[in-house]
Amino acid sequence: MSGWLTEPVPRGRVAAFRTLVYLFVVADLLFFTPWVRDKANIPGELYQPLFVGRLLPLPTPTPLLVTVLFWALLLLSLAAATGRAPRLLGWAVFALYFEWMVVAMSYGKVDHDRFGFLVALAVLPTVGRARHGDPTRSEAAGWALRVTQIAVVCTYFLAAWAKLRFGGPEWMTGSVLARAIIRRGTELADLIAQVPYLLIAAQIGIVAFELLSPLVFVVPARWRSAVVAFFYSFHLVTIATITISFAPHLVAMTSFLPLERLRPLARLRRLTRQAGGTGGGVQEAAGPVPTEPSGAPSPAVP
């Protein structure tokens, strides 16, 4: 079991994953959860902190606290995405984003698509330095990615458990998807809803998929990419029908992918060199500047 948890992976993979995670924090602040800043204007008596907020305890959000959280998290995440000071910046980003999520989810609604992403932020600082494209295999990198993968799968499995625990088997034959389509459905969802019993079949399929998601760890390696692709296709359909994105969960799920093959900076440098080489080739093809017998350049023709 310990060997499976710490199966070595290339350091370049965790370096790419780390950059992606920290850049998503920036995107989350600016595009996905900018509404968290509005919590600063809500009266403090409406703040009902999550259990962890009561346990620590964490402060009641104020305009100053939320503003400091936003800017500190934005700047430190950009710095952490470069890979510098991975432990110091990593722990700082995790602590600040954790508090950001407590503020976001302490007013009556808790999103479960943040679990795997929060785990990724918690384990990435343990890896230490990792360079993009580095093929050196590391058990620390393998452990960080494996723990994130487990959190991703737990998000699915525990979601099914919650459905059956609180909704019972009737959840699968109820009107859950129908209500979601009425609230936030797309034109595609409207077409699907017209097919008799298709929504019931979809609800049964969702629960089956979530309960069987741990199989991703036991299928042969050659099939694992196909299983992860199915995970992504599930969320693609979800976005296309009821406009729920699960964006942080999708980022955490890239821990299953061979991200070390993605080296955008190296590709950009190669393109730049090729562009420079092409320019030189054009000049050579044009030929040398003609000269007079004395060796001086020919005068320009008006």
Residue, then its C-alpha position, 0 to 999 in steps of 0.5 A: m500500500s505504501g508503495w502505491l501511495t508513493e509511486p514515483v512520478p517525474r518531477g516535471r509532472v508535479a511542477a506543471f500541476r503546481t503551476l496549473v493549480y496556482l494559476f487557477v487560484v488567480a482565475d478563481l479569485l477574478f472569474f469564478t468566485p469574485w462574489v466572495r468579496d461581497k461577503a464583506n458587506i453582509p452583517g456579521e450576525l449572518y455569518q454561520p462558520l463551518f465547523v472548522g471555522r468554529l473549531l480554530p476559531l476563524p474571525t468574522p469576515t470584515p471589509l478589511l479582512v476580505t480585501v487583505l485576503f483577496w490581494a495577498l492571495l492574488l499576489l502570492s499565487l502568481a509568485a507560487a506559480t513560478g515555482r520559487a520558494p515552493r514550501l513558503l509560498g505553497w503553505a501561504v497560498f493554502a492557508l489563505y485560500f482555505e480561509w477564502m473558502v471558509v468565508a465563501m461557504s459560511y452563508g448557507k451553501v457549501d460546494h463539494d467541487r473544492f475538496g480535491f483542489l484544497v487537498a492539492l493545495a495542502v500537499l503541493p508544498t511537501v514536494g519541494r523544488a520541481r522543474h518543468g520537464d524534469p524526468t527525475r522520478s520522485e516519491a514525494a511528487g508521486w505521493a502528492l499527486r496520489v493523495t490528490q487523486i484519492a480526494v478527486v475520487c472521494t468527491y464522486f464516491l461520497a457524493a453518491w453516499a450523500k445522495l443515498r443517505f439523505g435522499g434514499p434510493e428515491w433520489m434516483t427516481g425523483s425529479v432532481l434533474a428536472r428541477a435543475i433543468i427548470r432552474r438553470g437548464t440550457e436548450l440542450a437540456d430542454l431537448i433531453a427532458q422531452v425524452p421519456y424516462l431519460l432523466i430517470a436513467a441519467q440519475i441512476g447512471i450518475v449514482a452508478f458512476e459515482l459509486l464505481s469511480p474508485l475503479v480508476f485505481v484498479v483498471p489496467a494502466r492502458w485503460r486509465s486514461a480512457v476512464v479519466a476522459f470519461f470523467y471529463s466527458f461527464h462534466l462536459v455534459t453537465i456544463a452543457t445541460i445544467t451549466i454547473s462547471f466543477a472547475p476546481h475539481l477539473v483542475a485537481m483531476t489533471s493529477f491523473l494526466p502526464l502533464e510533464r509532456l506539456r511545456p509551453l515555455a519550452r515550446l515558445r522558446r523553440l518557436t522563437r528560435q525557429a522564427g529567428g532562423t527563418g529570418g536569417g534564411v530569408q536574408e541569405a536567400a536574398g543574396p549578399v548586398p552587391t558591391e562596387p569593384s572597390g568593395a564599397p556597397s552599391p549606391a541605392v537606386p532612387 
